[in-house]
């Protein structure tokens, strides 16, 4: 298993979600599990940007939530952003 790290802002966002929206936090945790467990899991690599970032969007409770991550070094994913993209 790879070591997953979160930048301070997404780490704080996830912690906040655990207290306010536990269902969303659980869905985000599942995405993080995909990223950490398998570097080629297609669920963790939905969209790639030219700068090397990966985006995973998940619909939870009527809102889309986005996780942006990249590998600073091979095998070491770093989460750069967790946030709501829209309300449906």
KAPE-V469581 format. One line per field, one symbol per residue. psi: psi as a letter, one per 20 degrees, with the letter a starting at -180 (. if undefined). A space follows every 10 residues. Layout:
psi=???
//
This chain:
psi=qqppqprggh ghgggghhhh mhggghhghg ghggghhoij ohhilgppri jiqqpppppo kjqppppprr ohqpjnqpph qprphrp.
//
